[in-house]
């Protein structure tokens, strides 16, 4: 549960969050109204490459683990409000509570409002306990070429490539290096895929490294292209990867990869939204505070040699997962889409 308010209404905000925790209504009629939006929502998702990717990719990237698979429309509509209520209220009424307050609030005032609200709850466990088996998640090692279809414009296609990466917690310096590597990939994708080949306007790369699931992470490259350019995008990425493995990047490219990350950090430190996103979990895992304090130094320490070694270690094209979201046979012809203003 989270919320934002003014300093003057901080006490009211705490009371509201307390009410949600202790007396969430979970009304049947509200859940049925939500179900009324579901058919249109699923239809909208199926009408664009990005929507289908949203539906399918997370499950694929986690090797079919049901916890990451988006439910079908039929499964969603078959869900009973009582099931949802039992699950949610079980957490709200028994799970450990951690409270994060950021912004223009005096510490003494924060403690006083906590004392009047959440501190009055019956005692709960101090920290969550997760069975080790529940922390196992895998990147797929087989069936690495996946193709899905959308029902939107016939000239739209999404091409995605991902490599198994690494988690964050076991080696934060490595995780930071992989993020800088993803920024180098971003620069190369813009230069090769957009400027030289002209097959995508906004290709991009990213690095995901889990702080929850040991060993899990991935690097990826994505572009929206015309269907006939899916292989051209893949070939362009393979060429970029081969070059990154063969020779270290120069100092200018390293700076261009690092500087946006460092500038973003400087901006984030001044915002409530950043602190609200990174501080939760620090009570159960105090190491997260050290991760926050050392973040800038980790990124600054990454060298060109590190980038080359990480590319050699992690950008293995034989292990790369490819996902293509291509137009279905009944996809809307481009001329018809244009006529409809889409």
KAFEN-V466908 format. One record per residue. N is the residue number from 0. RES is the residue in one letter. D_CENTER is the distance of its C-alpha to the mean C-alpha in whole Angstrom. Layout:
N/RES/D_CENTER
N/RES/D_CENTER
This chain:
0/X/19
1/X/19
2/X/21
3/X/22
4/X/26
5/X/29
6/X/31
7/X/34
8/X/32
9/X/30
10/X/32
11/X/32
12/X/28
13/X/28
14/X/31
15/X/28
16/X/26
17/X/28
18/X/30
19/X/26
20/X/26
21/X/30
22/X/31
23/X/28
24/X/30
25/X/28
26/X/30
27/X/31
28/X/32
29/X/28
30/X/26
31/X/29
32/X/28
33/X/24
34/X/25
35/X/27
36/X/24
37/X/23
38/X/25
39/X/24
40/X/20
41/X/20
42/X/23
43/X/21
44/X/18
45/X/20
46/X/22
47/X/19
48/X/18
49/X/14
50/X/15
51/X/16
52/X/13
53/X/11
54/X/14
55/X/14
56/X/11
57/X/9
58/X/13
59/X/14
60/X/12
61/X/13
62/X/16
63/X/17
64/X/16
65/X/17
66/X/15
67/X/12
68/X/14
69/X/14
70/X/18
71/X/21
72/X/22
73/X/25
74/X/24
75/X/22
76/X/26
77/X/27
78/X/26
79/X/28
80/X/28
81/X/29
82/X/27
83/X/24
84/X/26
85/X/27
86/X/24
87/X/23
88/X/26
89/X/26
90/X/23
91/X/24
92/X/28
93/X/28
94/X/24
95/X/25
96/X/24
97/X/22
98/X/23
99/X/21
100/X/23
101/X/23
102/X/25
103/X/29
104/X/30
105/X/33
106/X/32
107/X/35
108/X/34
109/X/31
110/X/33
111/X/35
112/X/33
113/X/31
114/X/35
115/X/35
116/X/32
117/X/30
118/X/33
119/X/35
120/X/33
121/X/34
122/X/33
123/X/30
124/X/29
125/X/28
126/X/24
127/X/22
128/X/24
129/X/21
130/X/23
131/X/23
132/X/22
133/X/19
134/X/17
135/X/18
136/X/15
137/X/16
138/X/15
139/X/18
140/X/21
141/X/23
142/X/23
143/X/21
144/X/22
145/X/20
146/X/21
147/X/20
148/X/22
149/X/22
150/X/25
151/X/25
152/X/26
153/X/28
154/X/27
155/X/23
156/X/21
157/X/18
158/X/18
159/X/15
160/X/16
161/X/14
162/X/15
163/X/15
164/X/14
165/X/15
166/X/14
167/X/14
168/X/17
169/X/19
170/X/20
171/X/18
172/X/20
173/X/19
174/X/15
175/X/16
176/X/18
177/X/16
178/X/14
179/X/17
180/X/18
181/X/15
182/X/16
183/X/19
184/X/18
185/X/17
186/X/21
187/X/22
188/X/20
189/X/22
190/X/25
191/X/25
192/X/24
193/X/24
194/X/27
195/X/29
196/X/29
197/X/27
198/X/25
199/X/22
200/X/22
201/X/18
202/X/17
203/X/14
204/X/13
205/X/10
206/X/9
207/X/7
208/X/10
209/X/10
210/X/12
211/X/13
212/X/14
213/X/17
214/X/16
215/X/13
216/X/11
217/X/11
218/X/12
219/X/12
220/X/14
221/X/14
222/X/17
223/X/18
224/X/22
225/X/25
226/X/26
227/X/28
228/X/26
229/X/24
230/X/26
231/X/26
232/X/23
233/X/22
234/X/26
235/X/25
236/X/22
237/X/24
238/X/26
239/X/24
240/X/23
241/X/27
242/X/28
243/X/25
244/X/27
245/X/30
246/X/30
247/X/29
248/X/28
249/X/30
250/X/30
251/X/29
252/X/26
253/X/25
254/X/25
255/X/24
256/X/20
257/X/21
258/X/22
259/X/19
260/X/17
261/X/20
262/X/21
263/X/17
264/X/18
265/X/21
266/X/20
267/X/18
268/X/20
269/X/22
270/X/20
271/X/20
272/X/16
273/X/15
274/X/17
275/X/16
276/X/13
277/X/14
278/X/17
279/X/17
280/X/17
281/X/20
282/X/23
283/X/22
284/X/21
285/X/23
286/X/21
287/X/18
288/X/21
289/X/22
290/X/19
291/X/19
292/X/22
293/X/22
294/X/19
295/X/21
296/X/24
297/X/21
298/X/20
299/X/24
300/X/25
301/X/23
302/X/26
303/X/27
304/X/28
305/X/25
306/X/23
307/X/25
308/X/25
309/X/21
310/X/22
311/X/25
312/X/23
313/X/20
314/X/20
315/X/22
316/X/23
317/X/24
318/X/21
319/X/19
320/X/17
321/X/18
322/X/17
323/X/19
324/X/19
325/X/23
326/X/25
327/X/27
328/X/31
329/X/31
330/X/29
331/X/30
332/X/32
333/X/32
334/X/35
335/X/34
336/X/31
337/X/32
338/X/35
339/X/33
340/X/31
341/X/28
